[in-house]
Amino acid sequence: MSRDVAIHLELAHDIDFMDVLDRLTRMGWELLREEDAIWYMTDYDWKILPLDGLDEAKRDMRTSYEAGEAVGITSRLPDGKTFANVLFHEERTSASLLPLLDYRTIAHMPEFVDLGWYLETFLTACRDLPIVRTEASDQR
């Protein structure tokens, strides 16, 4: 059975994806999917590079973003065990956090994803951006 969990931010004006990624890394996020690999996306095509390929991934993402394409990267959140994809959409005024399958759940209700925790974790890094809309969803 498929499950989609997402946090979406809509902003008042264009953002640069690197500005958001820099904010996330300053808050303890790591731009990796495995201890030795980076997973990133350009125009909805996911790619894998060794950990020392982060600069190459950022250049590839920059080229696609400047061409008006969506980009994204998988990140490990500050708790050190939760992963999510961070996507930046074509129109440049929105970003999404898509938690990966090992969702953090509410302790006494494990059938529910802890959307509040994901929101707080994402918004802490993005709080001073011109956010005009926030949406969280868990579709089962």
URVEN-V469005 format. One record per residue. SS is DSSP state (H for helix, E for strand, L for the rest). OMEGA is omega in whole degrees, -180 to 180 (999 if undefined). D_LAST is the distance of its C-alpha to the last C-alpha in whole Angstrom. Layout:
ss = <SS,SS>
omega = <OMEGA,OMEGA>
d_last = <D_LAST,D_LAST>
This chain:
ss = <L,L,L,E,E,E,E,E,E,E,E,L,L,L,L,L,H,H,H,H,H,H,H,H,H,H,L,L,L,E,L,L,L,E,L,L,E,E,E,E,E,E,L,L,E,E,E,E,E,E,H,H,H,H,H,H,H,H,H,H,H,H,H,H,H,H,L,L,L,L,E,E,E,E,E,E,L,L,L,L,L,L,E,E,E,E,E,E,L,L,L,L,L,E,E,E,E,E,E,L,L,L,L,L,E,E,L,L,E,E,E,E,E,L,H,H,H,H,H,H,H,H,H,H,H,H,L,L,L,L,E,E,E,E,E,E,E,E,E,L>
omega = <-178,177,179,177,-176,170,-179,174,172,-175,-177,179,-179,174,174,-176,-179,177,180,179,177,178,-179,-178,176,179,175,176,177,-178,180,177,177,-179,-176,-176,174,174,179,-174,169,180,177,176,-179,-178,179,176,173,-175,180,180,-177,180,177,179,180,178,179,178,180,180,180,-178,179,177,177,-179,176,176,179,179,176,-178,172,-176,-173,178,176,-178,-179,-179,177,171,175,-177,176,-169,-174,-175,173,179,178,177,-180,172,-179,179,179,-165,178,-174,170,-176,176,-171,-176,176,-173,177,-179,174,180,-178,179,179,179,178,-179,-179,-180,-176,178,180,-173,-169,-179,171,-178,-177,178,180,176,-180,176,-180,175,-176,-179,999>
d_last = <8,7,5,7,9,12,15,17,21,23,27,30,32,32,31,32,29,32,32,29,29,32,31,28,30,33,30,30,27,28,28,27,24,27,30,32,29,28,25,26,25,27,26,23,25,24,27,28,32,33,33,37,35,34,36,36,32,33,36,34,31,34,35,32,31,35,34,31,29,25,26,23,24,22,23,23,23,26,25,26,23,20,19,18,19,21,21,24,24,26,28,28,27,24,22,18,17,14,14,14,13,15,13,15,14,16,19,19,15,14,10,10,11,14,14,17,19,17,19,22,22,22,24,27,28,27,28,32,30,31,27,27,23,20,16,13,10,6,4,0>
